[in-house]
Amino acid sequence: MTEETQETEDGNGATLVQLRAWLTRHNFPPDTRLPAERELSEQLGVSRADLRKALATLEAEGQLWRHVGKGTFTGSRAIEVLSLAEIDRETNPAEVMRTRLLIEPIIAREAALNATSRHVEAMHRCIQRTHRAGTWRQYEAADNEFHRCIAEATDNRLLLALFDALNAVRRAVVWGLLRSNSDRPPQDHHSFAEHDQIITAIEQRDLDGASRAMYQHLRQVERHLMEAPEVRTR
């Protein structure tokens, strides 16, 4: 190691010690913006190059975070939570379906474990409404309610909240894309039998069966969705 290298490392270490002491002395609350590098380097009496290295060390430790164009802030970076409107704009039908395939089979499994007779009766009413639907819009409303009944049956408010958030995005991104040229779903619409399989598994407390039936149902939905002209041309 050369004398120049040793001096540089010593300078970096000294700057880091000074910066730590300066932060301790001021005891800033989280998300306080620090002075600009030029001003802070002058306050500490160190070079800007050494200051940047010290800032990088503290950032790696989670004591500071930097936002390009805005500055350096105390504490750890806050998690950025996108609004549903922002997610609607940035996602696509394929992402929505992949997320449904991850979450809804788990919801069906929990529903099989926790559903009461009241929940099951509500599911049956929804299924009856899907069969009686005279338009695609009526079918979609009943189908939406069926899936939410399953989420309610989990007896888990967090899972229900996750379902509602996902469902809101689904309705904004996918709603209406699965309609065919007919005025209403055909009598042999794939979802009818698949819904029956899901609710049967839930009634029988068949956890694996409910999860599997929901997954298979959503894979069919995904296949039909990806074949829709509106999706293929995106």
C-alpha positions in Angstrom: 0.0 0.0 0.0 1.4 3.4 -1.0 1.5 6.4 1.3 -1.0 8.1 -1.0 -3.4 5.2 -0.8 -3.0 5.1 3.0 -3.8 8.8 3.3 -6.9 8.5 1.1 -8.2 5.6 3.2 -7.5 7.5 6.4 -9.3 10.5 4.9 -12.3 8.4 4.1 -12.4 6.9 7.6 -12.0 10.3 9.2 -14.8 11.8 7.1 -17.1 8.9 8.0 -16.4 9.4 11.7 -17.1 13.2 11.4 -20.3 12.6 9.5 -21.5 10.1 12.0 -20.8 12.6 14.8 -22.5 15.4 13.0 -25.6 13.4 12.5 -25.6 12.2 16.1 -25.2 15.8 17.3 -28.1 17.1 15.2 -30.4 14.1 15.9 -32.5 14.7 12.8 -36.0 13.1 12.5 -36.4 10.6 9.7 -36.7 11.9 6.2 -34.9 15.1 7.0 -33.1 16.5 3.9 -29.4 17.1 4.5 -27.6 20.1 3.2 -26.2 19.9 -0.3 -22.8 18.2 -0.7 -20.9 21.4 -1.2 -22.4 23.0 1.9 -22.0 19.9 4.0 -18.4 19.3 2.9 -17.6 22.9 4.0 -19.3 22.4 7.3 -17.3 19.3 8.0 -14.1 20.6 6.5 -13.7 17.6 4.2 -13.4 17.1 0.4 -16.6 16.4 -1.5 -15.1 13.1 -2.8 -14.5 11.8 0.7 -18.0 13.0 1.7 -19.6 11.1 -1.1 -17.9 7.9 0.0 -19.0 8.5 3.6 -22.6 9.1 2.5 -22.5 6.0 0.4 -21.4 4.0 3.4 -24.2 5.3 5.6 -26.7 4.7 2.8 -25.6 1.1 2.6 -26.1 0.8 6.3 -29.7 2.1 5.9 -29.0 5.3 7.9 -29.4 7.6 4.9 -31.2 7.4 1.5 -30.7 9.4 -1.6 -33.2 10.5 -4.2 -31.7 11.6 -7.6 -32.4 15.2 -8.2 -33.8 15.8 -4.7 -31.0 15.2 -2.3 -30.0 13.0 0.7 -32.4 12.2 3.5 -32.0 10.7 7.0 -33.4 7.2 7.8 -34.2 4.4 5.5 -36.0 4.9 2.2 -39.8 4.7 2.6 -41.6 2.1 0.6 -43.3 3.6 -2.4 -46.9 2.5 -2.5 -48.6 3.0 -5.9 -52.2 4.0 -5.9 -54.7 1.8 -7.6 -55.1 4.3 -10.4 -51.3 4.3 -11.0 -51.3 0.5 -11.0 -54.2 0.5 -13.5 -52.2 2.5 -15.9 -49.0 0.5 -15.6 -50.1 -3.1 -15.5 -51.7 -5.3 -18.2 -54.1 -8.2 -18.5 -51.2 -10.8 -18.4 -49.9 -9.4 -15.1 -53.4 -9.3 -13.6 -53.9 -13.0 -14.5 -50.5 -14.1 -13.1 -51.3 -12.3 -9.9 -54.8 -13.9 -9.7 -53.2 -17.3 -10.2 -50.9 -16.7 -7.2 -53.4 -15.3 -4.8 -56.9 -16.7 -5.5 -56.0 -20.4 -5.1 -54.7 -19.6 -1.6 -58.0 -17.7 -0.9 -60.0 -20.7 -2.1 -58.0 -23.0 0.2 -58.6 -20.7 3.2 -62.3 -20.6 2.3 -62.5 -24.4 2.4 -61.0 -24.2 5.9 -63.2 -21.4 7.3 -66.4 -21.1 5.2 -69.7 -21.2 7.1 -73.0 -22.4 5.8 -73.9 -18.7 5.3 -70.9 -18.2 3.0 -71.7 -21.3 1.0 -75.3 -20.3 0.6 -74.1 -16.9 -0.7 -71.8 -18.7 -3.2 -74.7 -20.8 -4.5 -76.8 -17.7 -5.0 -74.1 -16.1 -7.0 -73.7 -19.2 -9.2 -77.5 -19.2 -9.8 -77.3 -15.6 -10.9 -74.5 -16.4 -13.4 -76.7 -19.1 -15.0 -79.7 -16.7 -15.1 -77.7 -13.8 -16.5 -79.3 -12.4 -19.6 -76.3 -10.3 -20.6 -72.6 -10.4 -20.2 -72.6 -7.5 -17.8 -75.0 -9.4 -15.5 -72.9 -12.5 -15.7 -69.7 -10.5 -14.9 -71.4 -8.9 -11.9 -72.5 -12.2 -10.5 -69.1 -13.8 -11.2 -67.4 -10.9 -9.5 -69.6 -11.4 -6.4 -69.0 -15.2 -6.4 -65.2 -14.7 -6.2 -65.6 -12.1 -3.5 -67.9 -14.4 -1.5 -65.0 -16.9 -1.5 -62.6 -14.2 -0.2 -65.1 -13.3 2.5 -65.3 -17.0 3.5 -61.6 -17.0 4.4 -62.5 -15.1 7.6 -59.2 -13.1 7.0 -59.6 -9.3 6.7 -56.2 -8.9 5.2 -56.8 -11.5 2.5 -60.1 -9.9 1.7 -58.4 -6.5 1.4 -55.8 -7.9 -0.9 -58.6 -9.5 -3.0 -60.5 -6.2 -3.2 -57.4 -4.4 -4.3 -56.6 -7.0 -7.0 -60.2 -7.1 -8.0 -60.4 -3.3 -8.5 -57.4 -3.5 -10.8 -58.8 -6.5 -12.6 -62.1 -4.6 -13.3 -60.2 -1.6 -14.6 -57.8 -3.6 -16.8 -59.6 -6.8 -17.8 -63.4 -6.0 -17.4 -65.3 -6.8 -20.6 -62.5 -8.4 -22.5 -63.8 -11.9 -22.0 -67.1 -11.3 -23.7 -67.8 -13.1 -26.9 -70.0 -12.0 -29.8 -73.1 -13.5 -28.2 -75.4 -11.4 -26.0 -74.9 -13.6 -22.9 -72.6 -16.5 -21.9 -73.5 -19.8 -23.7 -75.0 -22.6 -21.8 -71.8 -24.6 -22.0 -69.6 -21.6 -20.8 -66.5 -23.1 -19.2 -66.9 -21.2 -15.9 -70.2 -22.9 -15.0 -68.7 -26.3 -14.4 -65.5 -24.8 -12.9 -67.5 -22.8 -10.4 -69.4 -25.9 -9.4 -66.1 -27.7 -8.8 -64.8 -24.9 -6.6 -67.8 -24.6 -4.4 -68.1 -28.4 -4.1 -64.5 -28.6 -2.8 -65.2 -25.7 -0.4 -68.4 -27.4 1.0 -66.4 -30.7 1.5 -63.6 -28.9 3.3 -61.2 -30.2 0.6 -58.4 -27.6 1.0 -56.2 -29.0 -1.8 -59.2 -29.6 -4.1 -60.5 -26.0 -3.6 -57.1 -24.6 -4.4 -56.6 -26.8 -7.4 -60.1 -26.1 -8.8 -59.6 -22.4 -8.5 -56.2 -22.6 -10.2 -57.6 -24.7 -13.1 -60.5 -22.2 -13.4 -58.2 -19.2 -13.6 -56.0 -21.0 -16.1 -59.0 -21.4 -18.4 -59.9 -17.7 -17.8 -56.3 -16.8 -18.7 -56.4 -18.8 -21.9 -59.6 -17.2 -23.1 -58.4 -13.8 -22.1 -55.1 -14.1 -24.0 -57.1 -15.1 -27.1 -59.2 -11.9 -27.0 -58.4 -9.6 -30.0 -58.1 -6.6 -27.7 -55.4 -8.3 -25.7 -53.5 -9.8 -28.7 -53.2 -6.4 -30.3 -51.8 -4.7 -27.2 
